[in-house]
Amino acid sequence: MVKRVFQATHDIVTKTSPEQAPEAMTVSESPLQADVYRLTPKPTCLADTALSPWLLADLACKHLAESSVLDMGELARRLTLPGIVVEELLRLLRAQGRVELSGQREHSPLLRFNLTQRGRTSVAEALQREGYVGPAPITREHYERVLTTQSPRRFPLTYSQFEALFADTVIDPALIGRLGPAIHSGRAIFIYGQPGTGKSFIARRLKRAIGPPILLPYALVVGDNIIRIFDPGVHYPLKRDAAQQSPRLQQGVDPRFIWCERPVVVGAGELTLEMLDLQYNSSKRVYTAPLQLKANGGLLIIDDLGRQRIPPESLLNRWILPMEERCDLLSLNSGERFSVPFELTLIFSTNFEPTTLADEAFLRRIGYKVRFQASTLAEYEKIWRQSCAQFAIEFDRGCLDFVTGELYTEHRMPMLPCHPRDLLQLAMDYRRYMGGGPIDRESLCWAWQNYFLEV
């Protein structure tokens, strides 16, 4: 059952190039999403949103202030609320004297609205309190219910299923045997090994194994503060395949949510502790979610651990409570603290020995420690062949034997997974500079001399 549903979900999800439109995926319903639909019905009135009418009224007026005049359909799209709810909201605003009719656009049946003087005054006051302008948020309690239902831990795989997901990846079967249980255990993973062994590459590809697409909110409200969660640099939206839409999909879910690919968020050498709390823009009075909140439902990779500008102990200690309690504490600018779910897979990746970064007590809490090592000769050949195919280079057995049998032996270098791609790229640069021709021993020697430090 799990295999059939999980594979079906992956079969209908296809990512496009970054140059294409933001809606880059397709999605259709699977049985595992039934609970999510029940938790996210499309609201039919203001009360169904569980939000303060005053908060929604202020948000609608901010949108009107930005555009001067909007028809009901455009306002509904900007608020990500059904038209019937926006209609009720506009009646409230008209009763308050904050908006007025502005006639109809030619060839359009929709009424247009603009702010009154009272509305413009109320917008100025609202922006002094809270500067967010965007889709309507959801409550923190609603977010917790929906996110927990979609936890990566709900989608376990067997060894054969996990192996099938990595059929196009050269990876030691022993690693599959260790990473598979780790990724669905709900515990953090510590991957380590020398540079070039594929840690970051494999860590990002683990996204394949953490479940089908996820329904995420655009924004979250805490008290009177709205926190922007959706980030187009992290969250890749889906689009529905009309041929595969089910009646439930046609009926739709709460439009304040958006179907996305499971997120993968990476914090590398630039990471600071401040980046792991709410980001507040004091000039715009807007909150943005920290990395771990954006990564909820997916992967959070702390890459190059030990190379941040803060001590690794401080960074590691930041995660003790979230790892154990499955919740995280965040602070508003006012000092108020609140909890949010921590439903993600946390991966630490480092080139250092773990014992030099953390004490034994912390490493016990992580549970899974996975070492990445140099490639075997057979693995190296597979990666070399893949790289040749990627660069449209004809595979030459003599060139491969020369590199593995002579260059590596002479210089006593370990065969790392990153080497074939890098050496072939340098050899291609040399051949182009020399006027063309196939990759040969001369170009590979030149690539080797430029790639490795001379000792």
URBELQUI-V318375 format. One record per residue. N is the residue number from 1. RES is the residue in one small letter. SS is DSSP state (helix for helix, strand for strand, loop for the rest). Layout:
# URBELQUI-V318375
n={N | N}
res={RES | RES}
ss={SS | SS}
This chain:
# URBELQUI-V318375
n={1 | 2 | 3 | 4 | 5 | 6 | 7 | 8 | 9 | 10 | 11 | 12 | 13 | 14 | 15 | 16 | 17 | 18 | 19 | 20 | 21 | 22 | 23 | 24 | 25 | 26 | 27 | 28 | 29 | 30 | 31 | 32 | 33 | 34 | 35 | 36 | 37 | 38 | 39 | 40 | 41 | 42 | 43 | 44 | 45 | 46 | 47 | 48 | 49 | 50 | 51 | 52 | 53 | 54 | 55 | 56 | 57 | 58 | 59 | 60 | 61 | 62 | 63 | 64 | 65 | 66 | 67 | 68 | 69 | 70 | 71 | 72 | 73 | 74 | 75 | 76 | 77 | 78 | 79 | 80 | 81 | 82 | 83 | 84 | 85 | 86 | 87 | 88 | 89 | 90 | 91 | 92 | 93 | 94 | 95 | 96 | 97 | 98 | 99 | 100 | 101 | 102 | 103 | 104 | 105 | 106 | 107 | 108 | 109 | 110 | 111 | 112 | 113 | 114 | 115 | 116 | 117 | 118 | 119 | 120 | 121 | 122 | 123 | 124 | 125 | 126 | 127 | 128 | 129 | 130 | 131 | 132 | 133 | 134 | 135 | 136 | 137 | 138 | 139 | 140 | 141 | 142 | 143 | 144 | 145 | 146 | 147 | 148 | 149 | 150 | 151 | 152 | 153 | 154 | 155 | 156 | 157 | 158 | 159 | 160 | 161 | 162 | 163 | 164 | 165 | 166 | 167 | 168 | 169 | 170 | 171 | 172 | 173 | 174 | 175 | 176 | 177 | 178 | 179 | 180 | 181 | 182 | 183 | 184 | 185 | 186 | 187 | 188 | 189 | 190 | 191 | 192 | 193 | 194 | 195 | 196 | 197 | 198 | 199 | 200 | 201 | 202 | 203 | 204 | 205 | 206 | 207 | 208 | 209 | 210 | 211 | 212 | 213 | 214 | 215 | 216 | 217 | 218 | 219 | 220 | 221 | 222 | 223 | 224 | 225 | 226 | 227 | 228 | 229 | 230 | 231 | 232 | 233 | 234 | 235 | 236 | 237 | 238 | 239 | 240 | 241 | 242 | 243 | 244 | 245 | 246 | 247 | 248 | 249 | 250 | 251 | 252 | 253 | 254 | 255 | 256 | 257 | 258 | 259 | 260 | 261 | 262 | 263 | 264 | 265 | 266 | 267 | 268 | 269 | 270 | 271 | 272 | 273 | 274 | 275 | 276 | 277 | 278 | 279 | 280 | 281 | 282 | 283 | 284 | 285 | 286 | 287 | 288 | 289 | 290 | 291 | 292 | 293 | 294 | 295 | 296 | 297 | 298 | 299 | 300 | 301 | 302 | 303 | 304 | 305 | 306 | 307 | 308 | 309 | 310 | 311 | 312 | 313 | 314 | 315 | 316 | 317 | 318 | 319 | 320 | 321 | 322 | 323 | 324 | 325 | 326 | 327 | 328 | 329 | 330 | 331 | 332 | 333 | 334 | 335 | 336 | 337 | 338 | 339 | 340 | 341 | 342 | 343 | 344 | 345 | 346 | 347 | 348 | 349 | 350 | 351 | 352 | 353 | 354 | 355 | 356 | 357 | 358 | 359 | 360 | 361 | 362 | 363 | 364 | 365 | 366 | 367 | 368 | 369 | 370 | 371 | 372 | 373 | 374 | 375 | 376 | 377 | 378 | 379 | 380 | 381 | 382 | 383 | 384 | 385 | 386 | 387 | 388 | 389 | 390 | 391 | 392 | 393 | 394 | 395 | 396 | 397 | 398 | 399 | 400 | 401 | 402 | 403 | 404 | 405 | 406 | 407 | 408 | 409 | 410 | 411 | 412 | 413 | 414 | 415 | 416 | 417 | 418 | 419 | 420 | 421 | 422 | 423 | 424 | 425 | 426 | 427 | 428 | 429 | 430 | 431 | 432 | 433 | 434 | 435 | 436 | 437 | 438 | 439 | 440 | 441 | 442 | 443 | 444 | 445 | 446 | 447 | 448 | 449 | 450 | 451 | 452 | 453 | 454 | 455}
res={m | v | k | r | v | f | q | a | t | h | d | i | v | t | k | t | s | p | e | q | a | p | e | a | m | t | v | s | e | s | p | l | q | a | d | v | y | r | l | t | p | k | p | t | c | l | a | d | t | a | l | s | p | w | l | l | a | d | l | a | c | k | h | l | a | e | s | s | v | l | d | m | g | e | l | a | r | r | l | t | l | p | g | i | v | v | e | e | l | l | r | l | l | r | a | q | g | r | v | e | l | s | g | q | r | e | h | s | p | l | l | r | f | n | l | t | q | r | g | r | t | s | v | a | e | a | l | q | r | e | g | y | v | g | p | a | p | i | t | r | e | h | y | e | r | v | l | t | t | q | s | p | r | r | f | p | l | t | y | s | q | f | e | a | l | f | a | d | t | v | i | d | p | a | l | i | g | r | l | g | p | a | i | h | s | g | r | a | i | f | i | y | g | q | p | g | t | g | k | s | f | i | a | r | r | l | k | r | a | i | g | p | p | i | l | l | p | y | a | l | v | v | g | d | n | i | i | r | i | f | d | p | g | v | h | y | p | l | k | r | d | a | a | q | q | s | p | r | l | q | q | g | v | d | p | r | f | i | w | c | e | r | p | v | v | v | g | a | g | e | l | t | l | e | m | l | d | l | q | y | n | s | s | k | r | v | y | t | a | p | l | q | l | k | a | n | g | g | l | l | i | i | d | d | l | g | r | q | r | i | p | p | e | s | l | l | n | r | w | i | l | p | m | e | e | r | c | d | l | l | s | l | n | s | g | e | r | f | s | v | p | f | e | l | t | l | i | f | s | t | n | f | e | p | t | t | l | a | d | e | a | f | l | r | r | i | g | y | k | v | r | f | q | a | s | t | l | a | e | y | e | k | i | w | r | q | s | c | a | q | f | a | i | e | f | d | r | g | c | l | d | f | v | t | g | e | l | y | t | e | h | r | m | p | m | l | p | c | h | p | r | d | l | l | q | l | a | m | d | y | r | r | y | m | g | g | g | p | i | d | r | e | s | l | c | w | a | w | q | n | y | f | l | e | v}
ss={loop | helix | helix | helix | helix | helix | helix | helix | helix | helix | helix | loop | loop | loop | loop | loop | loop | loop | loop | loop | loop | loop | loop | loop | loop | strand | strand | loop | loop | loop | helix | helix | helix | helix | helix | helix | helix | helix | helix | loop | loop | loop | loop | loop | loop | helix | helix | helix | helix | loop | loop | loop | helix | helix | helix | helix | helix | helix | helix | helix | helix | helix | helix | helix | helix | helix | helix | loop | strand | strand | strand | helix | helix | helix | helix | helix | helix | helix | helix | loop | loop | loop | helix | helix | helix | helix | helix | helix | helix | helix | helix | helix | helix | helix | helix | loop | loop | loop | strand | strand | strand | strand | strand | strand | loop | loop | loop | loop | loop | loop | strand | strand | strand | strand | strand | loop | helix | helix | helix | helix | helix | helix | helix | helix | helix | helix | helix | helix | helix | loop | loop | loop | loop | loop | loop | loop | loop | strand | strand | helix | helix | helix | helix | helix | helix | helix | helix | helix | helix | loop | loop | helix | helix | helix | loop | loop | loop | loop | helix | helix | helix | helix | helix | helix | helix | loop | loop | loop | loop | loop | loop | loop | helix | helix | helix | helix | helix | helix | helix | helix | helix | helix | helix | loop | loop | loop | loop | loop | strand | strand | strand | strand | loop | loop | loop | loop | loop | loop | helix | helix | helix | helix | helix | helix | helix | helix | helix | helix | helix | loop | loop | loop | loop | strand | strand | strand | strand | loop | strand | strand | strand | strand | loop | loop | strand | strand | strand | strand | loop | loop | loop | loop | loop | loop | loop | loop | strand | loop | strand | strand | loop | helix | helix | helix | loop | loop | helix | helix | helix | helix | helix | loop | loop | loop | loop | loop | strand | strand | strand | strand | loop | loop | loop | strand | strand | strand | strand | loop | loop | loop | loop | loop | helix | helix | helix | helix | loop | loop | strand | strand | strand | loop | loop | loop | loop | strand | strand | strand | loop | loop | helix | helix | helix | helix | loop | loop | loop | loop | strand | strand | strand | strand | loop | loop | loop | loop | loop | loop | loop | loop | loop | helix | helix | helix | helix | helix | helix | loop | loop | helix | helix | helix | helix | helix | helix | loop | strand | strand | strand | strand | strand | loop | loop | loop | loop | loop | strand | strand | strand | strand | strand | loop | loop | loop | strand | strand | strand | strand | strand | strand | loop | loop | loop | helix | helix | helix | loop | loop | loop | helix | helix | helix | helix | helix | helix | helix | loop | strand | strand | strand | strand | loop | loop | loop | loop | loop | helix | helix | helix | helix | helix | helix | helix | helix | helix | helix | helix | helix | helix | helix | loop | loop | loop | loop | loop | loop | helix | helix | helix | helix | helix | helix | helix | helix | helix | helix | helix | helix | helix | helix | helix | loop | loop | loop | loop | loop | loop | loop | helix | helix | helix | helix | helix | helix | helix | helix | helix | helix | helix | helix | helix | helix | helix | loop | loop | loop | loop | loop | loop | loop | helix | helix | helix | helix | helix | helix | helix | helix | helix | helix | helix | loop | loop | loop | loop}
